[in-house]
Amino acid sequence: MTEQIATKDVEVLAADIGENIYIDVAKWHLYLRDTHLHDSLAAQFCTLLEAGLLNQAQVSQVLSDVSVSLGGGPTRGAID
């Protein structure tokens, strides 16, 4: 039986993601805390970790499934 990850651990991971991971848009670093993506990504990664499925392929899949509106218009980009 897998041990559940505590809410505090998800929050710590979200904070780390938000402070250290960014999207490079035209040479600008847009940190994920500013995009409000860090919480949902941390939750998804923790779910995969609990299931024993967290690996590079799964991380890439989660990130490629994220779509971000650019410029408030119809242009969208994926996180790779």
C-alpha positions as CSV (number, residue, x, y, z in Angstrom):
1,M,0.0,0.0,0.0
2,T,1.4,3.4,-0.9
3,E,1.7,6.1,1.7
4,Q,-0.3,9.2,0.9
5,I,1.6,12.4,0.4
6,A,0.7,15.1,2.9
7,T,-0.8,18.3,1.8
8,K,2.2,20.2,3.2
9,D,4.5,18.1,1.0
10,V,2.4,19.1,-2.1
11,E,2.6,22.8,-1.0
12,V,6.4,22.6,-0.6
13,L,6.7,21.0,-4.1
14,A,4.4,23.7,-5.5
15,A,6.5,26.4,-3.9
16,D,9.7,24.8,-5.4
17,I,8.2,24.5,-8.8
18,G,6.9,28.1,-8.6
19,E,10.2,29.6,-7.6
20,N,12.6,27.5,-9.8
21,I,10.8,26.6,-13.0
22,Y,9.9,29.1,-15.7
23,I,8.6,29.4,-19.2
24,D,11.0,31.1,-21.6
25,V,8.9,33.4,-23.7
26,A,10.9,35.6,-26.1
27,K,13.9,35.4,-23.7
28,W,11.7,36.4,-20.7
29,H,11.6,34.1,-17.8
30,L,8.0,33.7,-16.7
31,Y,8.1,31.8,-13.4
32,L,5.3,29.3,-12.9
33,R,4.2,30.9,-9.6
34,D,3.3,34.0,-11.7
35,T,1.3,31.8,-14.1
36,H,-0.5,30.1,-11.2
37,L,0.4,26.7,-12.7
38,H,2.7,25.5,-9.9
39,D,-0.2,24.2,-7.6
40,S,-1.9,22.1,-10.3
41,L,1.5,20.7,-11.5
42,A,2.6,19.8,-8.0
43,A,-0.7,18.0,-7.4
44,Q,-0.4,16.0,-10.7
45,F,3.2,15.1,-9.9
46,C,2.3,14.0,-6.4
47,T,-0.5,11.8,-7.7
48,L,1.9,10.2,-10.1
49,L,4.5,9.7,-7.3
50,E,1.9,8.1,-5.1
51,A,1.0,5.7,-7.9
52,G,4.7,4.9,-8.5
53,L,4.4,6.3,-12.0
54,L,6.6,9.4,-11.8
55,N,9.3,9.2,-14.4
56,Q,10.8,11.4,-17.1
57,A,8.2,10.3,-19.7
58,Q,5.3,11.1,-17.3
59,V,6.7,14.5,-16.4
60,S,7.1,15.3,-20.1
61,Q,3.5,14.2,-20.7
62,V,2.1,16.3,-17.9
63,L,4.0,19.4,-19.1
64,S,3.0,18.9,-22.7
65,D,-0.7,18.7,-21.7
66,V,-0.4,22.2,-20.2
67,S,-1.6,25.0,-22.5
68,V,-0.9,28.6,-21.8
69,S,-2.6,31.6,-23.4
70,L,-0.1,34.1,-24.7
71,G,-0.9,37.8,-25.1
72,G,-4.5,37.3,-24.0
73,G,-5.4,36.2,-27.5
74,P,-5.8,33.1,-29.5
75,T,-2.1,32.2,-29.5
76,R,-1.4,29.3,-27.2
77,G,1.8,27.5,-26.3
78,A,2.6,24.2,-24.6
79,I,5.2,23.7,-21.9
80,D,7.9,21.4,-23.0
